[in-house]
Amino acid sequence: MKVSVDRDLCYGSAECAHRAPTVFEFVDGYGVVRPGREQAGEDPEVLEAVEKCPSQAISITEAPPPAPDGP
């Protein structure tokens, strides 16, 4: 499951970075997903960050299925 932050909705409360610091960080006044942690959507701390985000800027989506190997 893929986690992402919509910068248009985020107003910089930093709740995500406080609740799941291994997945989120605070950059230029906005919460962002740390590089390489996009697939952390099943982490309980991430789920709590999604639930508690005051601007509802964090979303979790299903990761696309892997591409088939050749013909």
N, C-alpha and C positions, 0 to 999 in steps of 0.2 A: 504494500500500500504506500502510495506516494503522498508526502506532506508538502504543502506550499503555503506561502504567505502572499496575500494580495496587497501590494504596496499602496494601491488606491484606497483600500479600506483601512489599513493600519494607521493608527495615529500615535504610535510610539509609547504605549503604556509599559512595555518591556515585561509584561506578565509571562510571555512565552519563554524569554531568556531566563527568568527566575525559576519557572516551573520545570523546564527541561533544558538546562544549560549545555548538555552534550549535543543537542540537536539544533537549538536556536541560539542566535547571538543578536546583539543590538548594534546596528551599523548606520551611521548618519541619521540617527533619530528614528530608525525603523527596525522592527523585528525581521530577521531573515533566517532561512534555513542554512545551517553550516554546510559547506561543500562536502559532498559525499554522504550526507545524512538524509537525502531526499526520500529514501525508502524506509524510514523509521516510523511509518504511520501506525504500527501496531504496538509501539512502546507505550506503557501505561502513563508515563509522564507526558508524552506527546498528546495522548487522548485527553488528559486533564487540561493541558494548555489550550487545546481546541475548545473544550467546554467552557473554560474560564476567560477566554479572550474577550475583552469588553467591546471590541470593534468587530468581532466575528470575521476577522481577516484570515484565519488559518483554515485550510481545508485539507481533507484527506480523500484521495481518490484511488481507485483500483489502478494498479500498474498495468500498462498494456501487455498483452501476451508476447512472449519472445518471437522474433521473426523466424520463420521456418528456414532450415538449412538447405539452401540450393534447390534445384529441380528434382 
